[in-house]
Amino acid sequence: MKHYKSILCALGLLLVCVCLATAADAPTITFKFKTVKIPGSTSTEPGGINNAGASVGFYVDSAGLDHGYILNAGKVTKLDDPNAVAGTTEGSNLNPDGAISVVGFYTSKKTGNPVGFVYKAGKFKDIVGPTGAVFVYGAAINDSGAIVGYYSDSAGVFHGYLLKNGKYKTLNVPGAADTFATGINTTGIISLYWLNASGVYESSIYNGKTYKTINVPGAADSFALDLNAAGDVTYEWQDTANNIHGALLHAAKYYKFNYPKAADTYGGGINDKNEIVGGYGSSSSGPWSAFQATY
């Protein structure tokens, strides 16, 4: 997997491009793209967008250091957890409505391990994970404060988790070697991707009782990264040549998309206003740039 997940923005809008999505057995949806810039960034990976248009993610500066960010009404707030090794804080997603709460992760000064965090009103709070967790990542949060993410245990196996009302619930897709929870919407539906016994990444949604597989048709690997209140899901997916593309599951139909003329594209966060944030690369080895798209 060339790129994990990811994470957007909307500062300077440079150009608006129109791209037609392709999907098997589905009518055409039009995606309208605009590029987004974070000042001082050499690479930007958006991960979430709320219903007011604020977005979060992380960027790399000229010294090669990572910083989380919030982009809200044209203003950028840099996120550097005070407990982090310098240059290791990454924002993942934010809640849909109301006062902004951001989740993400950083590398601990004390342990050298990844630790999840919640950022709200200028303060950071750790997400420590369930008992036995070694590496902990924060992935998404909804308006009720429920958080999802993933952690590794002492054997190096990854599990998803749900943190709700101060209690952790471990999430494992049946038959999965590793499970990664990536998104949670207002009704508590969770998006996940997971590694199967054959070494292929698949995607699912979880309603609290059952897991439903939602792989992008024709994909070699499918990574569901976020979902909105309507159940629309955004993806990063890879073809058999390991090229990265974006996709949207909308009204039970799959729509594949690529940023115009980009070598790689991923679909990251999604809100309830038919807006997506994600990233694209001009070459398979080049830095990521951010986009915001409507559909």
KEKE-3310 file (N, C-alpha, C; in steps of 0.2 Angstrom, whole numbers, plus 5000, padded with zeros to 4 digits):
npx = (5004:5004:5000:4993:4982:4975:4968:4961:4958:4955:4961:4968:4960:4963:4961:4947:4941:4933:4927:4922:4915:4918:4909:4904:4889:4882:4874:4881:4890:4895:4910:4917:4932:4942:4958:4968:4978:4990:4999:5017:5018:5025:5019:5003:4990:4974:4960:4947:4931:4920:4902:4901:4911:4924:4941:4952:4968:4985:5001:5017:5032:5045:5056:5054:5045:5030:5014:4999:4983:4970:4959:4949:4937:4947:4957:4972:4975:4988:4993:5001:5005:5009:5015:5022:5035:5045:5037:5028:5015:4999:4983:4967:4953:4937:4923:4906:4897:4895:4905:4922:4930:4945:4952:4967:4984:5000:5018:5025:5035:5040:5038:5040:5031:5016:5002:4985:4975:4963:4958:4952:4946:4959:4966:4974:4970:4975:4971:4972:4969:4962:4965:4981:4985:4997:5002:4993:4980:4970:4955:4942:4928:4912:4897:4892:4903:4908:4922:4932:4945:4961:4972:4987:4992:5002:5007:5008:4997:4983:4969:4952:4944:4931:4927:4917:4907:4917:4921:4930:4927:4932:4935:4934:4934:4926:4936:4947:4964:4970:4962:4955:4947:4939:4930:4915:4898:4884:4874:4881:4886:4900:4914:4926:4942:4951:4962:4963:4964:4971:4980:4974:4967:4951:4935:4922:4906:4900:4886:4885:4880:4882:4894:4896:4902:4910:4917:4926:4921:4931:4943:4960:4964:4954:4951:4941:4938:4930:4913:4897:4881:4871:4876:4885:4901:4918:4933:4950:4958:4967:4973:4978:4990:4995:4992:4984:4968:4953:4936:4918:4905:4888:4871:4870:4878:4893:4906:4920:4934:4947:4958:4960:4972:4981:4993:4990:4976:4967:4951:4947:4940:4922:4907:4890:4886:4888:4902:4919:4935:4952:4967:4980:4993:5006:5015:5019:5029:5029:5026:5010:4996:4982:4964:4947:4931:4915:4900)
npy = (4994:5010:5022:5027:5033:5043:5060:5088:5103:5121:5133:5143:5144:5138:5132:5126:5111:5100:5084:5068:5055:5037:5022:5005:5000:5011:5027:5043:5053:5069:5076:5090:5098:5108:5115:5115:5125:5124:5136:5135:5122:5107:5095:5089:5081:5079:5074:5075:5084:5095:5100:5113:5116:5117:5110:5096:5089:5084:5091:5092:5101:5112:5107:5094:5090:5084:5091:5093:5100:5113:5119:5133:5143:5150:5152:5145:5133:5127:5111:5104:5092:5093:5083:5076:5069:5081:5086:5076:5075:5072:5076:5068:5068:5076:5082:5082:5094:5109:5114:5113:5097:5088:5073:5063:5058:5055:5054:5048:5057:5050:5036:5033:5028:5028:5038:5041:5056:5069:5085:5100:5116:5122:5112:5097:5080:5063:5048:5033:5020:5003:4991:4984:4989:4994:5003:5017:5024:5038:5040:5045:5055:5058:5069:5066:5063:5050:5040:5033:5022:5013:5000:4992:4976:4967:4957:4963:4963:4972:4980:4987:5000:5006:5020:5025:5035:5034:5021:5007:4997:4984:4981:4969:4963:4948:4935:4943:4947:4959:4974:4990:5003:5018:5028:5036:5039:5051:5042:5032:5022:5013:5014:5003:4996:4981:4967:4953:4934:4931:4942:4953:4969:4973:4981:4987:4991:4994:4991:4990:4978:4969:4966:4972:4969:4981:4982:4991:4989:4979:4983:4980:4982:4988:5003:5009:5025:5035:5041:5048:5055:5050:5038:5038:5033:5036:5032:5026:5017:5003:4998:4984:4987:4994:5007:5022:5027:5037:5034:5034:5028:5029:5030:5016:5014:5013:5025:5029:5040:5052:5064:5077:5073:5068:5057:5049:5047:5050:5048:5056:5063:5065:5075:5080:5088:5084:5085:5082:5079:5076:5069:5071:5066:5071:5063:5046:5045:5057:5072:5074:5084:5094:5093:5099:5093:5093:5084)
npz = (5000:4995:5000:5015:5022:5027:5025:5023:5016:5012:5007:4998:4984:4969:4955:4946:4942:4931:4932:4925:4933:4933:4934:4936:4930:4934:4934:4928:4938:4942:4947:4954:4956:4967:4970:4985:4996:5009:5018:5018:5016:5009:5006:5007:5016:5017:5028:5033:5033:5039:5041:5039:5031:5036:5037:5040:5043:5039:5036:5028:5031:5025:5031:5032:5042:5051:5053:5061:5055:5056:5044:5043:5037:5029:5038:5045:5058:5066:5072:5085:5095:5113:5119:5109:5099:5090:5075:5072:5073:5067:5060:5058:5057:5060:5069:5063:5065:5075:5089:5085:5086:5085:5079:5080:5079:5086:5089:5103:5115:5126:5125:5112:5104:5093:5098:5101:5099:5105:5100:5106:5108:5110:5118:5120:5122:5127:5118:5124:5121:5121:5135:5134:5122:5111:5099:5095:5086:5082:5072:5068:5073:5080:5082:5095:5102:5101:5097:5084:5079:5078:5084:5089:5096:5107:5100:5087:5080:5072:5077:5076:5085:5096:5105:5117:5128:5137:5137:5129:5115:5106:5089:5077:5061:5056:5052:5048:5047:5051:5057:5054:5060:5053:5051:5058:5058:5062:5066:5072:5063:5057:5047:5040:5035:5031:5032:5023:5024:5013:5010:5005:5005:5011:5012:5024:5032:5048:5059:5072:5075:5064:5051:5035:5019:5008:4995:4982:4966:4955:4961:4967:4980:4993:5002:5014:5020:5026:5031:5028:5036:5028:5024:5013:5007:5006:4997:4996:4983:4976:4960:4950:4946:4956:4957:4963:4967:4969:4976:4977:4987:4984:4987:4985:4974:4965:4962:4953:4954:4948:4952:4939:4927:4937:4944:4955:4966:4981:4990:5004:5017:5020:5020:5025:5015:5002:4999:4997:5003:4999:4992:4979:4968:4957:4952:4955:4965:4970:4980:4990:4985:4990:4988:4986:4983:4975:4973)
capx = (5000:5009:4998:4989:4975:4975:4967:4961:4959:4952:4964:4968:4957:4967:4958:4941:4941:4927:4929:4917:4917:4916:4907:4900:4882:4879:4874:4887:4891:4900:4914:4920:4937:4947:4964:4969:4985:4992:5005:5022:5017:5028:5015:4997:4985:4967:4957:4940:4928:4913:4897:4903:4917:4931:4944:4958:4973:4992:5005:5024:5035:5051:5061:5052:5041:5023:5010:4991:4980:4963:4958:4942:4936:4953:4962:4975:4978:4993:4992:5007:5004:5015:5019:5024:5041:5044:5036:5025:5008:4994:4976:4964:4946:4934:4915:4902:4893:4896:4912:4927:4934:4949:4956:4973:4989:5007:5023:5026:5042:5041:5038:5042:5025:5010:4997:4979:4973:4958:4960:4946:4947:4966:4968:4975:4969:4977:4967:4977:4967:4960:4970:4985:4986:5004:5002:4986:4978:4963:4954:4936:4924:4905:4895:4891:4910:4911:4928:4935:4952:4964:4978:4991:4993:5009:5009:5008:4990:4979:4962:4948:4941:4926:4928:4910:4906:4923:4923:4932:4925:4937:4931:4937:4930:4927:4941:4952:4970:4970:4956:4956:4941:4941:4925:4909:4894:4880:4870:4885:4888:4907:4918:4933:4945:4954:4967:4960:4969:4975:4984:4971:4963:4944:4931:4916:4903:4898:4880:4884:4879:4885:4899:4894:4908:4908:4923:4926:4922:4937:4949:4964:4963:4949:4951:4935:4941:4925:4906:4893:4875:4867:4880:4890:4907:4924:4938:4956:4958:4972:4972:4983:4997:4997:4990:4979:4962:4947:4930:4913:4899:4883:4865:4871:4882:4901:4909:4927:4936:4953:4959:4962:4979:4985:4995:4987:4971:4963:4946:4948:4934:4916:4902:4883:4884:4891:4908:4924:4942:4957:4974:4982:5000:5007:5019:5018:5034:5029:5022:5003:4992:4975:4958:4940:4927:4908:4897)
capy = (5000:5016:5027:5024:5036:5049:5066:5093:5110:5125:5140:5147:5140:5139:5131:5122:5106:5096:5077:5064:5048:5031:5017:5000:4999:5017:5033:5047:5058:5074:5079:5097:5099:5114:5113:5119:5126:5126:5140:5132:5115:5104:5090:5090:5075:5080:5068:5076:5090:5096:5103:5121:5117:5117:5103:5094:5084:5085:5093:5092:5108:5112:5103:5087:5088:5083:5095:5093:5107:5114:5125:5135:5150:5153:5152:5138:5132:5121:5106:5100:5089:5095:5077:5073:5071:5086:5085:5069:5076:5071:5076:5063:5069:5081:5080:5085:5100:5112:5116:5108:5092:5085:5067:5061:5054:5058:5049:5050:5058:5046:5029:5032:5024:5032:5039:5045:5062:5073:5092:5104:5122:5123:5108:5090:5074:5057:5042:5028:5013:4997:4987:4980:4993:4997:5008:5019:5029:5041:5041:5049:5057:5061:5075:5064:5062:5044:5040:5026:5021:5007:5000:4986:4973:4965:4953:4967:4963:4978:4980:4993:5001:5012:5023:5029:5036:5032:5014:5005:4991:4981:4979:4964:4960:4941:4932:4947:4947:4965:4978:4997:5008:5024:5033:5035:5045:5053:5037:5027:5017:5014:5012:5000:4992:4975:4963:4946:4929:4931:4948:4958:4974:4974:4987:4985:4995:4990:4994:4988:4971:4965:4969:4972:4971:4986:4983:4995:4984:4979:4985:4975:4983:4994:5006:5014:5030:5040:5040:5053:5053:5046:5032:5038:5031:5038:5027:5025:5010:5002:4993:4978:4990:4998:5014:5024:5030:5038:5031:5036:5024:5034:5027:5009:5014:5015:5030:5030:5046:5054:5071:5078:5072:5066:5050:5045:5051:5046:5051:5055:5064:5067:5078:5079:5093:5082:5088:5077:5081:5071:5071:5069:5066:5072:5057:5040:5046:5064:5074:5075:5090:5093:5095:5098:5091:5092:5079)
capz = (5000:4994:5004:5020:5023:5025:5028:5018:5017:5008:5009:4992:4978:4963:4949:4947:4936:4931:4930:4925:4937:4930:4938:4933:4932:4938:4930:4928:4943:4940:4952:4953:4960:4967:4974:4991:4998:5016:5018:5021:5015:5004:5005:5011:5016:5020:5031:5035:5032:5042:5037:5038:5026:5039:5036:5044:5040:5041:5030:5029:5030:5021:5035:5032:5049:5050:5058:5060:5054:5054:5040:5044:5035:5027:5043:5047:5064:5066:5078:5087:5102:5117:5121:5103:5096:5085:5068:5071:5074:5061:5061:5054:5055:5064:5070:5058:5067:5082:5091:5082:5089:5080:5082:5076:5082:5086:5091:5110:5117:5132:5123:5105:5101:5091:5103:5098:5103:5103:5101:5106:5111:5111:5122:5118:5127:5124:5117:5125:5118:5126:5139:5130:5116:5110:5095:5095:5081:5082:5065:5067:5079:5078:5087:5102:5105:5100:5093:5081:5077:5078:5088:5088:5102:5108:5094:5081:5076:5072:5079:5077:5092:5097:5112:5118:5135:5141:5137:5123:5112:5101:5082:5072:5056:5056:5047:5046:5050:5054:5056:5055:5059:5050:5051:5061:5057:5067:5069:5074:5058:5057:5041:5041:5030:5034:5028:5023:5024:5006:5010:5001:5009:5009:5016:5027:5037:5054:5061:5079:5076:5058:5046:5028:5014:5003:4991:4976:4961:4951:4965:4970:4987:4994:5009:5015:5024:5029:5028:5031:5039:5023:5022:5008:5009:5002:4997:4992:4981:4971:4955:4950:4945:4962:4956:4968:4964:4973:4974:4982:4987:4985:4985:4983:4968:4966:4957:4953:4951:4948:4950:4932:4925:4942:4944:4961:4969:4986:4993:5011:5021:5017:5024:5023:5009:4995:4998:4998:5003:4998:4990:4973:4967:4950:4950:4960:4970:4971:4986:4989:4985:4993:4984:4989:4977:4976:4968)
cpx = (5004:5007:4993:4982:4975:4970:4966:4960:4955:4955:4963:4965:4960:4963:4952:4941:4935:4929:4923:4919:4915:4914:4903:4893:4879:4879:4880:4885:4896:4904:4918:4925:4940:4953:4965:4976:4985:4999:5011:5023:5021:5024:5009:4992:4979:4964:4950:4938:4921:4908:4897:4908:4924:4934:4950:4962:4980:4996:5013:5027:5041:5057:5059:5048:5034:5020:5003:4989:4973:4963:4950:4942:4942:4958:4965:4977:4982:4993:4998:5006:5010:5018:5022:5032:5040:5042:5032:5018:5004:4987:4973:4957:4943:4926:4912:4899:4896:4903:4917:4931:4938:4952:4962:4978:4996:5012:5025:5034:5044:5042:5041:5037:5020:5005:4991:4978:4966:4960:4953:4948:4954:4969:4969:4973:4971:4971:4972:4975:4965:4966:4974:4987:4993:5004:4994:4985:4971:4961:4948:4932:4917:4903:4894:4897:4912:4917:4930:4942:4955:4970:4981:4992:5000:5012:5009:5002:4986:4972:4958:4946:4935:4926:4921:4909:4911:4925:4925:4929:4929:4933:4936:4933:4931:4931:4947:4958:4972:4964:4957:4950:4943:4936:4919:4904:4889:4876:4874:4887:4896:4909:4924:4936:4949:4958:4964:4966:4973:4980:4981:4967:4956:4941:4925:4913:4900:4892:4880:4883:4882:4889:4896:4900:4905:4914:4921:4926:4928:4944:4953:4964:4958:4950:4946:4938:4936:4918:4902:4886:4871:4870:4884:4897:4913:4929:4945:4956:4964:4970:4978:4990:4999:4996:4984:4974:4957:4941:4925:4907:4893:4876:4866:4875:4889:4903:4916:4929:4944:4954:4962:4970:4984:4987:4992:4982:4968:4957:4946:4941:4928:4911:4895:4881:4887:4897:4913:4931:4946:4963:4975:4990:5001:5011:5018:5023:5034:5026:5014:5001:4985:4970:4952:4936:4920:4905:4889)
cpy = (5006:5021:5025:5028:5043:5053:5072:5100:5114:5132:5144:5142:5142:5138:5126:5118:5102:5089:5072:5057:5043:5026:5011:5000:5005:5023:5038:5052:5063:5077:5085:5098:5106:5112:5118:5119:5127:5130:5136:5125:5113:5098:5090:5084:5077:5074:5069:5083:5090:5099:5110:5122:5117:5110:5102:5089:5085:5087:5092:5098:5107:5108:5096:5085:5089:5088:5094:5100:5107:5120:5127:5142:5154:5153:5145:5138:5126:5117:5103:5098:5091:5089:5073:5074:5076:5084:5078:5069:5076:5071:5071:5065:5074:5079:5084:5092:5103:5114:5111:5104:5088:5078:5066:5057:5057:5053:5052:5051:5053:5038:5028:5029:5029:5032:5043:5051:5065:5080:5096:5110:5123:5118:5101:5085:5068:5052:5036:5021:5008:4995:4983:4983:4995:5003:5010:5025:5032:5042:5045:5050:5060:5066:5073:5062:5055:5044:5033:5027:5014:5006:4993:4983:4971:4961:4956:4966:4969:4976:4987:4994:5007:5014:5028:5029:5033:5025:5011:4998:4989:4979:4975:4962:4952:4939:4936:4946:4953:4969:4985:5000:5015:5029:5031:5041:5046:5047:5031:5021:5019:5011:5009:4997:4987:4971:4956:4941:4928:4937:4953:4962:4974:4979:4984:4991:4991:4994:4993:4981:4966:4969:4967:4974:4975:4987:4987:4989:4985:4981:4979:4975:4989:4996:5011:5019:5034:5038:5046:5051:5049:5040:5032:5037:5033:5033:5029:5018:5009:4997:4988:4981:4994:5005:5016:5028:5032:5035:5034:5030:5028:5030:5020:5008:5016:5020:5031:5037:5047:5061:5072:5078:5070:5058:5046:5050:5047:5051:5050:5057:5066:5070:5077:5084:5091:5085:5083:5081:5075:5074:5068:5070:5067:5066:5052:5041:5053:5066:5074:5082:5089:5096:5095:5097:5091:5087:5079)
cpz = (5000:4999:5009:5020:5023:5029:5024:5020:5011:5009:5002:4987:4972:4956:4950:4941:4937:4928:4930:4929:4932:4935:4934:4935:4936:4933:4932:4934:4941:4947:4950:4958:4961:4972:4980:4993:5006:5016:5021:5020:5009:5001:5009:5010:5020:5023:5032:5034:5035:5038:5036:5034:5030:5038:5040:5041:5043:5034:5032:5027:5026:5025:5036:5039:5047:5055:5056:5058:5054:5049:5040:5042:5033:5032:5045:5054:5064:5073:5079:5094:5107:5119:5115:5102:5090:5078:5067:5073:5068:5063:5056:5052:5061:5064:5065:5059:5074:5083:5088:5087:5084:5083:5077:5080:5082:5089:5098:5112:5122:5129:5116:5101:5098:5097:5100:5102:5101:5105:5101:5111:5114:5116:5119:5124:5123:5123:5118:5123:5123:5130:5134:5123:5116:5106:5095:5091:5082:5075:5064:5073:5077:5083:5094:5105:5104:5095:5090:5079:5077:5082:5087:5095:5102:5103:5088:5077:5077:5073:5078:5084:5091:5104:5113:5125:5139:5141:5130:5121:5106:5095:5078:5067:5056:5050:5045:5050:5054:5052:5058:5054:5057:5050:5055:5060:5063:5070:5072:5070:5057:5050:5043:5035:5034:5029:5029:5023:5018:5005:5006:5006:5006:5014:5019:5031:5042:5058:5069:5080:5070:5054:5039:5023:5009:4999:4985:4970:4956:4955:4967:4977:4988:5001:5010:5021:5028:5027:5032:5034:5034:5021:5016:5010:5004:5003:4994:4990:4976:4966:4955:4948:4951:4962:4961:4965:4970:4971:4979:4981:4989:4982:4982:4977:4969:4960:4958:4951:4952:4948:4943:4932:4931:4941:4949:4964:4975:4988:5000:5015:5017:5022:5022:5017:5003:4994:5001:4999:5002:4995:4983:4972:4959:4948:4956:4966:4973:4978:4984:4989:4987:4988:4988:4983:4980:4971:4968)
residu = (MET:LYS:HIS:TYR:LYS:SER:ILE:LEU:CYS:ALA:LEU:GLY:LEU:LEU:LEU:VAL:CYS:VAL:CYS:LEU:ALA:THR:ALA:ALA:ASP:ALA:PRO:THR:ILE:THR:PHE:LYS:PHE:LYS:THR:VAL:LYS:ILE:PRO:GLY:SER:THR:SER:THR:GLU:PRO:GLY:GLY:ILE:ASN:ASN:ALA:GLY:ALA:SER:VAL:GLY:PHE:TYR:VAL:ASP:SER:ALA:GLY:LEU:ASP:HIS:GLY:TYR:ILE:LEU:ASN:ALA:GLY:LYS:VAL:THR:LYS:LEU:ASP:ASP:PRO:ASN:ALA:VAL:ALA:GLY:THR:THR:GLU:GLY:SER:ASN:LEU:ASN:PRO:ASP:GLY:ALA:ILE:SER:VAL:VAL:GLY:PHE:TYR:THR:SER:LYS:LYS:THR:GLY:ASN:PRO:VAL:GLY:PHE:VAL:TYR:LYS:ALA:GLY:LYS:PHE:LYS:ASP:ILE:VAL:GLY:PRO:THR:GLY:ALA:VAL:PHE:VAL:TYR:GLY:ALA:ALA:ILE:ASN:ASP:SER:GLY:ALA:ILE:VAL:GLY:TYR:TYR:SER:ASP:SER:ALA:GLY:VAL:PHE:HIS:GLY:TYR:LEU:LEU:LYS:ASN:GLY:LYS:TYR:LYS:THR:LEU:ASN:VAL:PRO:GLY:ALA:ALA:ASP:THR:PHE:ALA:THR:GLY:ILE:ASN:THR:THR:GLY:ILE:ILE:SER:LEU:TYR:TRP:LEU:ASN:ALA:SER:GLY:VAL:TYR:GLU:SER:SER:ILE:TYR:ASN:GLY:LYS:THR:TYR:LYS:THR:ILE:ASN:VAL:PRO:GLY:ALA:ALA:ASP:SER:PHE:ALA:LEU:ASP:LEU:ASN:ALA:ALA:GLY:ASP:VAL:THR:TYR:GLU:TRP:GLN:ASP:THR:ALA:ASN:ASN:ILE:HIS:GLY:ALA:LEU:LEU:HIS:ALA:ALA:LYS:TYR:TYR:LYS:PHE:ASN:TYR:PRO:LYS:ALA:ALA:ASP:THR:TYR:GLY:GLY:GLY:ILE:ASN:ASP:LYS:ASN:GLU:ILE:VAL:GLY:GLY:TYR:GLY:SER:SER:SER:SER:GLY:PRO:TRP:SER:ALA:PHE:GLN:ALA:THR:TYR)
# end
